[in-house]
Amino acid sequence: MRPGERAYPVARLLYNPRFDALAPLAIAYCAGPEDVARSIAFARDHAFEIAVRSGGHSYGGYSSGSGHLVIDVTPIAGVVPASAPGRTAVVGSGARLIDVYNVLGTHGQLVPGGSCPTVGIAGLTLGGGVGVFARRYGLAADNLAAVTLVTADAQVLRCSPEHDEALFWACRGGGGGNFGVATSFEFATHALPPITLFTYDFAWSAAHDVLGEWQDWSRTVNEAVWSNCQLLSGAGTSLRVAGVSCAHSGQTAAWLAPLLTRLPAPTYSFLGDETYVNEMMVESGCSGLTVAACHLDTTFPHGALSRQAFTASSNYVSAPMGANRLSAAVTAVDRLAADLPGLGGGLVFDALGGAVNAVSPTETAFVHRRYLASIQSSFNWTAATPMRTVAAGARWLEHVRATVYDPSTGAYQNYIDPTLTNFAEAYYGENLARLRAVKRAIDPDDVFRFAQSIRP
């Protein structure tokens, strides 16, 4: 697909409209590893920059670029379930998460992953892959048995613990687009557990106490429970604790009781058993839609979801926050609501621990194994929002970084943040030197590079 062709203006778009000015030289839609290898060789022969795209959700817009050849793997989207739970499923690197969950779920199988339905499996997995089942089953990368990767010299490698072990290690958390182009993944699957959803809303006046008690409770609750605490600004402020449990509602209620007895009465509550596919659609924000509708309306014939303009950053919480930091988090959302009511956004704290922290920080390239929770701070806007308001939102994020974040804990590589100056250390920590060594070995000419890629 090249400029001037009728479909190009839509084909070049990423999920986030803030990158709509990017104009690739061409987009190569690859149907298999051989197409990818030919595209890499062609780009190298002609000294073209390469960008790699699966779901197109890069927070920094790095899955495209003006003057780049975009290697797009979305046609490689097949999902082959395992012959039985506990065995291996094969997923094409262009598959969207909602399709992975739907196909595997209908066969009684689960692979843990993220919640956004239109995200591509490739970027999610290569950067680690945190999601609502991570405390029970680990990251997407923790469940990876093998990955097929096309390297800078246009070679097709199947990497696993037995073959190209160093590269396989790097592909489990080393970030998408750094070492090659993934074309398929082999995942260990799990039998579907019973699933319970829960949601509790509270008066905003309780935000300091709810966030503090949630952090204390989430340290010790059974690893079958994942939850988050959301401090949001939209039409005013809102406060919610929500989550997923790999158990029936009765057992889940018992696990929630120590938290709820320490909190004021919720203004809204829900606790109920749910099926896996429906649960993932609820988490995806497309409850009530068909699976076909849980796709972008720009790229799928029956898609009903729209692209979203947003900016975000991330951090980790190593221990329950003290009173001053709790107050800073609440004050930051108060400030967003008061000063920039036209922007949605806020702070979302996602629980870690359990199976995530049971893995050594150096066993995979995903280093963030010692933390209680992650923080994602974000704001979003529409086409009607003045650019001065968007700029003010960026200043609000700087305020959050200065008052709420702990710079020593780093940032999540899948929430890639173009404003980070120490990005490599923040994303990869003590694993950075080993990742650079893998990069030198597999891509010494730095063919796969972007503003925040790992350098050889």
GIUR-V495556 format. One record per pair of residues at least 6 apart in sequence whose ideal C-beta (glycine too) atoms are under 8 Angstrom apart, sorted by the first residue. I is the first residue (numbers start at 0). GAP is how many residues later the second one is. Records with the same first field share a line. If there is no record, write none. Layout:
I = GAP + GAP
//
This chain:
0 = 6 + 7 + 10 + 11 + 25 + 26 + 28
1 = 6 + 23 + 24 + 25
2 = 20 + 22 + 23
7 = 19
9 = 288 + 289
10 = 16
11 = 10 + 11 + 12 + 15 + 52 + 58
12 = 7 + 43 + 285 + 294
13 = 6 + 8 + 39 + 42 + 43 + 44 + 47 + 49 + 50 + 293
14 = 40 + 41 + 42 + 103 + 281 + 292 + 293
15 = 41 + 43 + 45 + 291 + 292 + 293 + 294
16 = 290 + 291 + 292 + 366
17 = 43 + 291 + 292 + 293
18 = 42 + 45
20 = 45
21 = 39 + 42 + 43 + 44
22 = 43 + 44
23 = 27 + 40 + 41 + 42 + 43 + 44 + 45 + 46
24 = 23 + 42 + 43 + 44
25 = 43 + 44
26 = 26 + 42 + 43 + 45
27 = 7 + 11 + 41 + 42 + 43 + 44
28 = 43 + 45 + 46
29 = 6 + 9 + 41 + 42 + 43 + 45 + 46 + 151 + 153
30 = 44 + 45
31 = 44 + 151
32 = 115 + 117 + 123 + 150 + 151
33 = 122
35 = 35 + 37 + 114 + 145 + 147
36 = 113 + 117 + 118 + 119
37 = 116
38 = 11 + 30 + 32
39 = 10 + 31 + 110 + 112 + 114 + 141 + 407
40 = 113
41 = 6 + 27
42 = 6 + 7 + 26 + 28 + 404
43 = 108 + 110 + 403
47 = 19 + 20 + 21
48 = 16 + 18 + 19 + 20 + 400
49 = 18 + 19 + 21 + 397 + 398
50 = 11 + 12 + 13 + 14 + 17 + 18 + 19 + 20 + 126 + 399
51 = 11 + 18 + 19 + 21 + 124 + 125 + 129 + 396
52 = 10 + 11 + 17 + 18 + 19 + 20 + 21 + 67
53 = 9 + 18 + 19 + 20 + 39 + 40 + 66 + 67 + 68 + 69 + 122
54 = 8 + 19 + 41 + 63 + 64 + 65 + 66 + 67 + 68 + 69
55 = 7 + 8 + 64
56 = 6 + 59 + 61 + 62 + 63 + 66
57 = 65 + 118 + 358
58 = 253 + 355 + 356 + 357 + 358 + 359
59 = 356 + 357 + 358 + 390 + 391 + 392
61 = 115 + 354 + 388 + 389 + 390 + 391
62 = 7 + 60 + 113 + 114
63 = 6
64 = 385
70 = 110
71 = 22
72 = 19 + 20 + 21 + 47 + 49 + 108 + 109 + 110
73 = 20 + 46 + 225
74 = 19
75 = 16 + 17 + 18 + 19 + 107 + 108
76 = 15 + 17 + 18 + 19 + 22
77 = 12 + 13 + 14 + 17
78 = 10 + 11 + 12 + 13 + 16 + 20 + 21 + 24 + 25
79 = 9 + 10 + 11
80 = 8 + 22 + 23 + 26 + 28 + 108
81 = 6 + 7 + 25 + 27 + 107
84 = 23 + 24 + 25 + 104 + 105 + 106 + 107
85 = 102 + 103 + 104 + 105
86 = 101 + 102
87 = 57 + 98 + 99 + 100 + 101
88 = 15 + 20 + 22 + 97 + 98 + 100
89 = 94 + 95 + 96 + 97
90 = 9 + 20 + 30 + 93 + 94 + 95 + 96
91 = 29 + 91 + 92
92 = 27 + 28 + 29 + 88 + 89 + 90 + 91 + 92
93 = 26 + 27 + 28
94 = 25 + 26
95 = 21 + 22 + 23 + 24 + 25 + 199
96 = 16 + 17 + 18 + 19 + 20 + 21 + 22 + 23 + 24 + 27 + 183 + 187
97 = 19 + 20 + 182 + 183 + 186 + 188 + 193 + 196 + 197
98 = 192
99 = 11 + 13 + 21
100 = 12 + 175 + 176 + 179
101 = 175 + 189
103 = 6 + 7 + 85
104 = 87 + 170 + 171 + 172 + 175
105 = 171
107 = 83 + 84
108 = 80 + 81 + 82 + 83
109 = 23 + 27 + 79 + 80 + 81 + 82 + 83 + 166
110 = 29 + 32 + 76 + 77 + 78 + 79
111 = 17 + 19 + 20 + 21 + 22 + 24 + 25 + 26 + 27 + 28 + 30 + 31 + 78
112 = 8 + 11 + 12 + 16 + 18 + 20 + 27
113 = 10 + 15 + 16 + 17 + 26 + 300
114 = 16 + 17 + 165 + 168 + 169 + 170
115 = 168 + 169
116 = 163 + 164 + 167 + 168 + 169 + 177 + 178 + 188
117 = 176 + 177 + 178 + 187
120 = 19 + 64
121 = 54 + 60 + 63
122 = 53 + 54 + 291
123 = 16 + 290
124 = 15 + 16 + 19 + 22 + 46 + 47 + 57 + 60
125 = 15 + 45 + 46 + 47 + 48 + 49 + 50 + 51 + 52 + 56
126 = 14 + 46 + 47 + 48 + 49 + 239 + 285 + 286 + 287
127 = 11 + 12 + 13 + 44 + 45 + 236 + 238 + 240 + 284 + 285 + 286
128 = 10 + 11 + 12 + 285
129 = 9 + 220 + 222 + 226 + 244 + 282 + 284
130 = 8 + 9
131 = 94 + 111 + 112 + 151
132 = 93 + 111 + 113
133 = 92 + 218 + 220 + 221 + 222
134 = 88 + 89 + 90 + 91 + 216 + 217 + 218 + 219 + 220 + 221
135 = 57 + 87 + 88 + 90 + 110 + 218 + 219
136 = 6 + 53 + 218
137 = 217 + 218 + 220 + 221
138 = 33 + 34 + 217 + 225 + 227
139 = 47
140 = 30 + 31 + 32 + 223 + 224 + 225
141 = 30 + 213 + 214 + 217 + 222
142 = 44 + 45 + 46 + 47
143 = 27 + 28 + 41 + 42 + 43 + 44
144 = 15 + 41 + 42 + 43
145 = 12 + 13 + 14 + 22 + 39 + 40
146 = 11 + 12 + 13 + 21 + 24 + 35 + 37 + 38 + 39
147 = 8 + 9 + 10 + 11 + 34 + 35 + 36 + 37
148 = 7 + 8 + 9 + 10 + 18 + 22 + 30 + 31 + 32 + 33 + 34
149 = 6 + 7 + 30 + 31 + 32 + 33
150 = 6 + 28 + 29 + 291 + 292
151 = 28 + 290 + 291 + 293 + 295 + 296
155 = 27
156 = 6 + 7 + 10 + 23
157 = 6
158 = 6 + 8 + 9 + 12
159 = 8 + 26
160 = 7
165 = 271 + 272 + 275
166 = 12 + 271 + 275
168 = 195 + 196 + 265 + 269
169 = 8 + 9 + 195 + 264 + 265 + 268 + 269
170 = 8 + 11 + 194
171 = 192 + 193 + 194
172 = 191 + 192 + 193 + 194 + 240 + 258
173 = 191 + 254 + 257 + 261 + 264 + 280
174 = 238 + 239 + 241 + 252 + 253 + 278 + 279
175 = 6
176 = 271 + 273 + 276
177 = 257 + 261 + 265 + 270 + 275 + 276
178 = 259 + 260 + 263 + 264 + 269 + 275
179 = 262 + 263 + 268
180 = 267
191 = 84
192 = 31 + 53 + 54
193 = 52 + 53 + 54 + 79
194 = 49 + 50 + 51 + 78 + 79 + 80 + 81 + 84
195 = 48 + 49 + 51 + 52 + 53 + 56 + 75 + 76 + 77 + 78
196 = 45 + 46 + 47 + 48 + 73 + 74 + 75 + 77 + 82 + 85
197 = 29 + 44 + 45 + 46 + 47 + 54 + 58 + 71 + 72 + 73 + 74
198 = 41 + 42 + 43 + 69 + 70 + 71
199 = 40 + 41 + 42 + 60 + 63 + 66 + 68 + 69 + 70
200 = 37 + 38 + 39 + 65 + 66 + 67 + 68
201 = 8 + 37 + 38 + 39 + 61 + 62 + 64 + 65
202 = 36 + 61 + 64
203 = 32 + 33 + 34 + 35
205 = 33 + 57 + 58
206 = 24 + 30 + 32 + 123 + 126
207 = 115 + 118 + 119 + 122
208 = 54 + 55
209 = 19 + 29 + 31 + 53
210 = 18 + 20 + 110 + 115 + 118 + 119 + 138
211 = 108 + 109 + 111 + 114
212 = 46 + 49 + 50
213 = 13 + 15 + 27 + 45 + 135
214 = 14 + 102 + 105 + 106 + 134 + 157 + 158
215 = 104
216 = 41 + 42 + 45
217 = 9 + 133 + 135 + 154 + 155
218 = 101 + 134 + 153
220 = 6 + 34 + 37 + 38
221 = 25 + 33
222 = 130 + 131 + 132
223 = 21 + 22 + 23 + 31
224 = 18 + 19 + 20 + 21 + 22 + 27 + 30 + 31
225 = 17 + 18 + 19 + 124 + 125 + 128
226 = 14 + 15 + 16 + 17 + 124
227 = 13 + 14 + 15 + 120 + 121 + 122 + 123
228 = 11 + 12 + 119 + 120
229 = 8 + 9 + 10 + 11 + 12 + 116 + 117 + 118 + 119
230 = 6 + 7 + 8 + 98 + 99 + 102 + 115 + 116 + 117 + 118
231 = 6 + 7 + 8 + 101 + 112 + 113 + 114 + 115 + 116
232 = 100 + 103 + 104 + 107 + 108 + 110 + 111 + 112 + 113
233 = 110
235 = 101
236 = 96 + 97 + 100 + 109
240 = 18
242 = 108
243 = 35 + 39
244 = 6 + 7 + 10
246 = 8
247 = 25
248 = 22 + 23 + 24
251 = 19
252 = 18
255 = 15
259 = 6
273 = 8
276 = 14
277 = 9
280 = 6 + 8 + 10 + 13
283 = 10
285 = 7 + 8 + 18 + 19
288 = 15
289 = 12
291 = 8 + 10 + 11
292 = 9 + 10 + 11 + 12
293 = 9 + 10 + 11
294 = 7 + 8 + 9 + 10
295 = 7 + 9 + 10 + 11
296 = 6 + 7 + 8 + 9
297 = 9
307 = 72
308 = 71 + 72 + 73 + 74 + 76
309 = 35 + 68 + 69 + 70 + 71
310 = 67 + 68 + 69 + 79 + 82 + 83 + 86
311 = 64 + 65 + 66 + 67 + 85 + 103 + 105
312 = 63 + 64 + 65 + 84 + 87 + 88 + 98 + 102 + 104 + 106 + 107
313 = 60 + 61 + 62 + 63 + 97 + 98 + 101 + 103
314 = 59 + 60 + 62 + 86 + 89 + 90 + 91 + 94 + 95 + 96
315 = 36 + 52 + 55 + 57 + 58 + 59 + 90 + 93 + 94 + 95 + 96
316 = 32 + 54 + 55 + 56 + 57 + 58 + 89 + 92
317 = 52 + 53 + 54 + 88 + 91
318 = 53
319 = 52
320 = 8
324 = 79
327 = 75 + 76
328 = 18 + 75
330 = 72
331 = 15 + 45 + 64 + 67 + 68 + 71 + 72
332 = 13 + 14
334 = 61 + 64
335 = 7 + 9 + 10 + 43 + 57 + 60
338 = 53 + 57
339 = 39 + 49 + 52 + 53 + 56
341 = 39 + 43 + 47
342 = 36 + 37 + 38 + 42 + 46 + 47 + 50
343 = 35 + 36 + 37
344 = 32 + 33 + 34 + 35 + 48
345 = 31 + 32 + 33
346 = 28 + 29 + 30 + 53 + 57
347 = 27 + 28 + 30
348 = 24 + 25 + 26
349 = 23 + 24 + 26
350 = 21 + 22
351 = 16 + 19 + 20 + 21 + 22
352 = 18 + 19
355 = 13
356 = 12 + 13 + 14
358 = 10
359 = 9
360 = 6 + 7 + 8 + 9 + 68 + 69 + 70
361 = 68 + 69 + 72
364 = 63 + 66 + 69 + 70
366 = 43 + 61 + 62 + 63 + 64
367 = 6 + 41 + 42 + 44 + 61
370 = 38
373 = 38
374 = 29 + 30
375 = 36 + 39
376 = 20 + 23 + 24 + 27
378 = 14 + 17 + 18
380 = 8 + 9 + 12
396 = 22
397 = 21
409 = 15 + 16 + 17 + 19
410 = 6 + 9 + 12 + 15 + 16
411 = 15
412 = 14 + 15
415 = 7 + 11 + 36
416 = 6
417 = 33 + 34
419 = 6 + 32
422 = 29
423 = 8 + 28 + 30 + 31
424 = 7
426 = 25
427 = 7 + 26
431 = 22
434 = 19
435 = 18 + 19 + 20
438 = 7 + 15 + 16 + 17
439 = 16
442 = 13
443 = 12
444 = 11
445 = 7 + 9 + 10
448 = 6
//
